[in-house]
Amino acid sequence: MSRYTAGHNVIYFCCSLLSFVPSCNALNDDSCEKPPRSGAEMYGRHIELRDVVFVIQSQRNSYHTQRAEQRRKEILHQAQTVTQSSPDVVLLHKLSHYDGNWSILPALPRCMLVFCLQPCLAVLSNIFVDYVLARRDYRELAQPSAGAEQIQPRKGVNQQTKSETRAHLLDHLIKLTLFDPYTLRSFDFVILEWFLGRSLHDDEPTIIHHYAFSEDPYSFAYPDFMAGWAISCPLAKRTAERVNYEPPKSDFTIDLQHEIALYIWEEGRGPTLTAVNEFCSELHGSSSAKCCATAVNTYLSACGKPVLKEDVFVAVKTCQRFHRDRVPIVKQTWEKDAASLEYYSDVTDSIIPTVHLGVPNTERGHCEKTFAILRRFASGAVTQAPWLLIVDDDTLISLPRLRRLLSCYDPTEAVSVGERYAYGLSRDGYSYITGGGGMVFSRVAVQNILAGGCSCRSSDAPDDMVLGMCLTTLGLPVTHSPLFHQARPDDYVKELLARQSPISFHKHWNIKPVAVYQRWLSEPDQRPQSHTDTREEL
């Protein structure tokens, strides 16, 4: 940790994804609405770059670490261009060896220890930057009483940014000054807990949020990590202390941005999200992003030519019960895009055809079947493809988009990619790729899993969770892509899907799967005319 500044008074923690991109437009564009002057501005107290710690939500994969390092250099370069002292920029995967730091809460105590050594560092804030734009909801700051002594600026800002999002540092300082956690009232500090970002709302109860706020789901706001978010130092400090004795109620981490907001809200005892318009999910350089402090570098995930069709072997898990309803959907939609595909069932059916692996069917889990698939793939008897995709028979997937995504990854590394969930991260748990959204493994990863002695405790153990435990034990990264989806499109906020090119969805329940595939996953030249404008409608 010697590369990070210790003992520095930090005001905000700012977090972002790799998509985060600095945007210089809003600062200089006279057409942009300027926020009202804050108490901090009126009384000469300004947040400086040294008051901010930028935390990039990086991942422990060579592609993602390279992108995160690129973002770190961009932030430092911006600091040089505005002739301010360089801020601390932390890559989350380097904060410690614990792979669960991506879920934020386990990382908070460590952040406080490293960046908040002095008592005044109790005032701390976290900005998580990703891709979203929120409505303006500024709050009045307390005014200093007559004759009050002017307070010098405090250090304490931690910004967390996703690695594709970009932000303009001066814009961030202006917005953060507006929410200065230190105000004066009768010569005393009034320490405010700020939770800032672009707000998202559920239109209806959803399974990925455990049907929270079922009577009025829109009433609860949570941050869009794609646009970025922030919490003030007082809130970060109290949250870090609370994590040590009161972990989140649910052992599962599914939708982190919603679960973080729930934990901070603390059933009404903590602050709700304050929406800030300048956190944006607009594309960097677009006209709609000119007034944004953050913008998105790209919505696409591609690093060159897509991998060849022949380089992806597809394994579909099914059983005799679903041969007549689910398998025909696969054949009608995405099977045509696979060069090499096998259906694995509990019986042999020469018409589909299916392969019987000698493993009895189970109602859930399917761990033994999945490990039999891994062994068959690793043997090389069926294919020499460098990539293995395992899906359920009710998974809807775009193989062309998957092949574009895989162009970013090195198949000679142990790569496991999909939608990442987690279990028990507050007590040294593990992350895993959700099976319904599709699990992608490099051949090297499969070989490591089998060589590592991983096995099923029972034939119906949850295969995706067992594989996650195995990867964690072996020290192999579990890589997240938001383009995979464990649930149906209706279970996600529409504006999030509108800016994606989704790779997968899961479940046929209460939907028309062929129509869902055509609308969300088919390539433009494959869509019926009536579905060509669906994204614009969102």
ZIHU-V587076 format. One record per helix or strand of 2 or more residues. SS is the DSSP state (2 for helix, 1 for strand). FROM is the first residue (numbers start at 0). LEN is the number of residues. Records with the same first field share a line. If there is no record, write none. Layout:
SS=FROM-LEN / FROM-LEN
//
This chain:
1=11-11 / 51-5 / 87-4 / 124-5 / 156-11 / 181-4 / 187-4 / 194-3 / 198-2 / 221-2 / 228-4 / 251-2 / 273-2 / 293-3 / 311-6 / 339-6 / 353-3 / 386-6 / 394-3 / 415-3 / 419-4 / 429-4 / 438-4 / 478-2 / 503-3
2=24-4 / 38-4 / 48-3 / 61-20 / 91-3 / 98-5 / 104-11 / 118-4 / 168-10 / 206-3 / 216-3 / 232-13 / 255-13 / 286-3 / 308-3 / 319-3 / 325-7 / 334-3 / 366-13 / 398-8 / 424-3 / 442-9 / 462-12 / 488-3 / 493-5 / 512-8 / 523-3 / 528-3 / 533-4
//
